Amino acid sequence: MAIKKKEGFRGQKAIAIPRSILHTQCETNEVAGKLYITDIGYYPKAEHHYRMRPNGSDQHILLYCVDGKGTVSVLDQVLTMEAGDFCFIPRNTRHTYQASPDKPWTIYWIHFKGSTADYLVQFAQEQSGIKGFISAGDRITELFHDIYQQLERGYGIKTLIHVNLSFGYLLTCFSGNEPASTAISARKQEPADVAIDYIRKHIDQPLTLGDIAQVCNLSPNHFTVLFKRKTGFTVIEYFNHLKIQRACQYLLFTDLRIKEIAESVGLPDQHYFSRVFKKVMGVSPLDYRQKRSH
């Protein structure tokens, strides 16, 4: 019997933004609410990759193939995907996609929603169809990685606005309305950025507010004010978001036990870890592992 895998590929990356964050930070935001990412990922040489959604997805999907081959079946079409090809899968539309058994594809993928998203996907269908080709591959993947790296830094409102505005620009590159070019500037190292860099490197440690403030050479009270002004979250809330982001990846892409995952993200008390996880993601770690798919 043929092997079929939704995920589990060496070198893969994926982030699912917590639905509670999408609701509070994107859906109701005048800037981000019209077009926003819900999930993003990268599957290199995805051997045996196969995904079927009989009822479609609640989000639109962008698939971009940079190597190998695959097929996408959607809207009564079977699309052959090779390096440079991309396609949009409209939301709530039955579809199947899979990697070629002989030369499995490497793909970037993004799930997205919003009223502007609905318009853009409909516009693409009417103007040039849901499949296209783009030659500026390096520029596109650089944009993708910038978006991904921003999300790895957490879900502050400024980050989400930046990410979703960048994503809007990325979509214009696929639509052909504007040449793909990037001018990703170095981020000024404000105290909040210094802290985020530090906690990402120490995600497996139970850092305190005092520990993090000390790295920024600030008092805890002053640092707390600056951090919340920049991100919209307390330091510990933000730290927990990043811990749970890492935990989600372990749940999806490894066979580690939940206790081991809890320890690996610096929350060794499994019961406390499960409470934090459910508060952020809306489901228990076990339910997330069993039900979550991209």
Stockholm file with secondary structure:
# STOCKHOLM 1.0

chainA/1-294         MAIKKKEGFRGQKAIAIPRSILHTQCETNEVAGKLYITDIGYYPKAEHHYRMRPNGSDQHILLYCVDGKGTVSVLDQVLTMEAGDFCFIPRNTRHTYQASPDKPWTIYWIHFKGSTADYLVQFAQEQSGIKGFISAGDRITELFHDIYQQLERGYGIKTLIHVNLSFGYLLTCFSGNEPASTAISARKQEPADVAIDYIRKHIDQPLTLGDIAQVCNLSPNHFTVLFKRKTGFTVIEYFNHLKIQRACQYLLFTDLRIKEIAESVGLPDQHYFSRVFKKVMGVSPLDYRQKRSH
#=GR chainA/1-294 SS CCCCBSSCCTTCEEEECCHHHIIIIIITCTTGGGSEEEEEEEETTCTTBEEEETTCCSSEEEEEEEESEEEEEETTEEEEEETTEEEEECTTCCEEEEECSSSBCEEEEEEEESHHHHHHHHHHHHHTCSEEECSCHHHHHHHHHHHHHHHHTCCCHHHHHHHHHHHHHHHHHHHTSSCCCCCCCCCCCCHHHHHHHHHHHTTTSCCCHHHHHHHTTSCHHHHHHHHHHHHSSCHHHHHHHHHHHHHHHHHHHCCCCHHHHHHHTTCCCHHHHHHHHHHHHSSCHHHHHHHCCC
#=GC SS_cons         CCCCBSSCCTTCEEEECCHHHIIIIIITCTTGGGSEEEEEEEETTCTTBEEEETTCCSSEEEEEEEESEEEEEETTEEEEEETTEEEEECTTCCEEEEECSSSBCEEEEEEEESHHHHHHHHHHHHHTCSEEECSCHHHHHHHHHHHHHHHHTCCCHHHHHHHHHHHHHHHHHHHTSSCCCCCCCCCCCCHHHHHHHHHHHTTTSCCCHHHHHHHTTSCHHHHHHHHHHHHSSCHHHHHHHHHHHHHHHHHHHCCCCHHHHHHHTTCCCHHHHHHHHHHHHSSCHHHHHHHCCC
//
